[in-house]
Amino acid sequence: MWSQFFSYIVKKLVFKSFIIEFNPILFSYVRNVLKIPITETNTAAAFTSKTFDIIYHFEVLSHFYDPINEFKIMNKRLNLNGWMIFETGNLGEVDTIY
């Protein structure tokens, strides 16, 4: 729920939020309660026509099949001077290959 809380706070400040969520319960909460744009699609499809000041990841790093490729896709969608933020609970989940 932290990622949804973060998105809610960002929305309340001034930023436009957009979320990718694969958990159906969290998806429903974000769409129906927080009223934040959200999708269940893959990363590449979600980012095709959007640009962002901030791309925030919560506990997803270890779920990427090819993290370097995913980072490249997301980096292309960052606005000039944009930020990509990662929060992960356990660095032990990150393989030394990356």
VENZI-V82573 format. One record per backbone hydrogen bond with DSSP energy under -1.0 kcal/mol. CO is the residue of the C=O (numbers start at 1). NH is the residue of the N-H. E is the energy in kcal/mol with one decimal. If there is no record, write none. Layout:
co: [CO | CO]
nh: [NH | NH]
e: [E | E]
This chain:
co: [1 | 2 | 3 | 4 | 5 | 6 | 7 | 8 | 9 | 10 | 10 | 19 | 23 | 24 | 25 | 26 | 27 | 28 | 29 | 29 | 30 | 37 | 39 | 42 | 43 | 52 | 53 | 55 | 57 | 60 | 61 | 66 | 67 | 68 | 69 | 70 | 71 | 72 | 74 | 75 | 77 | 79 | 83 | 85 | 87 | 90 | 91 | 95]
nh: [5 | 6 | 7 | 8 | 9 | 10 | 11 | 12 | 13 | 14 | 15 | 39 | 27 | 28 | 29 | 30 | 31 | 32 | 33 | 34 | 36 | 19 | 21 | 46 | 47 | 79 | 83 | 85 | 87 | 63 | 64 | 70 | 71 | 72 | 73 | 74 | 75 | 76 | 77 | 78 | 52 | 82 | 55 | 57 | 59 | 93 | 94 | 98]
e: [-2.5 | -3.0 | -2.2 | -2.3 | -2.5 | -2.6 | -2.4 | -2.1 | -1.7 | -1.0 | -1.4 | -2.3 | -2.8 | -2.1 | -2.0 | -2.7 | -2.5 | -3.0 | -2.3 | -1.8 | -1.8 | -2.0 | -2.4 | -2.0 | -1.6 | -3.7 | -2.9 | -3.0 | -1.8 | -2.3 | -1.0 | -2.1 | -2.9 | -2.0 | -2.2 | -2.5 | -3.0 | -1.7 | -1.1 | -1.1 | -2.4 | -2.4 | -2.5 | -2.8 | -3.3 | -2.1 | -1.6 | -1.8]
